[in-house]
């Protein structure tokens, strides 16, 4: 979640995820709702790589973020279109 791209801009994956959720629920305190759930699933792929899935569920539906993270190289790759756009945002923000 702390990955902040090649420029190390300070804007990281966590910020991008928060922005996406805020965009979907702009005037709501969505985390105060009883029906809001966040599931985190981390699966070891091999000695250096993990798959990280964040599944955000609320009254408008699901938002699924899915990445593979290499803990040695710090490289992060997306496994779906939304996750790719989050990485691109982090990589190219000034």
C-alpha positions, 0 to 999 in steps of 0.5 A: 500500500506504500508503493509510490511509483518510480518518482517517489512522489509521496502519493501511494497506492493507499492514497489511490484506493482512498481516492477511488472509494471517495469518488464512488461515495463522495458525500457519504461516511461509507465506513460508518455504514454497517453494511460496508465491508473490506476483505483483505486476502494475501496469498503467497505465490512464491518466496518473493511474490504475493497476491494482494486482493482488497475487496471493498463491499458497500451498498453500491456494489463491490470494488476489487483491487488485485495486485501481485507484489514482489517483496524483494524488487518492490515491483507491483503488477495489477491483475485487473483493469481498476488495479492497473489504473491505480498503479498508473495514477501512482506512477505518473503523478507529479 
